[in-house]
Amino acid sequence: MSDSNRAAEAMGAGYNCAQAVSTTYGVKYGVPEETIARIASGFGGGVGRTDNICGAVSGAVMVLGLKYGPKSAADKEAKTKASIKTGEFIREYERRFGAVSCTGLLGYNISLPEGREKVLTDNAFAKCRDVVRNAGKLLEEFLEAE
């Protein structure tokens, strides 16, 4: 099974979108699953259900930081590289899938009570597994690029 499918299954098992992506890929960089799951817990639902950047995208950004980010404050070159890779990832995700916000990806604003209720009654969260899978596939492209 591919890692992107494992990430989608992790979401189905109870992780939010950010946790599903970050735990699936983050452990490969030495971060224990429990640690990265706790760090990513507030990023689901567009960062705390505020309809900002999708948690699956945020989870991928965390993993890009693990690969490209600086190991110290003095490593400005790695800081710049991580920032550039993050921007490229977000722009490419938006180009391919049309949005990076939960509303743009799901068609519902889950930051509003009526939007969250509609998502639940329409079972639209099932689409989140596809969003997670797509984030994983694109992340794999970025991780394999160098």
Buried (B, 14 or more C-beta within 10 A) or exposed (E): EEBBBBBBBBBBEEBBBBBBBBBBBBBEBEBEBEBBBEBBBBBBBBBEBEBBBBBBBBBBBBBBBBBBBBEEEEEEEBBEBBBEBBEEBBEEBBEEBEBBBBBBBBBBBBBEEEBBEBBEEEEBBEBBBEBBBBBBBBBBEBBEEE
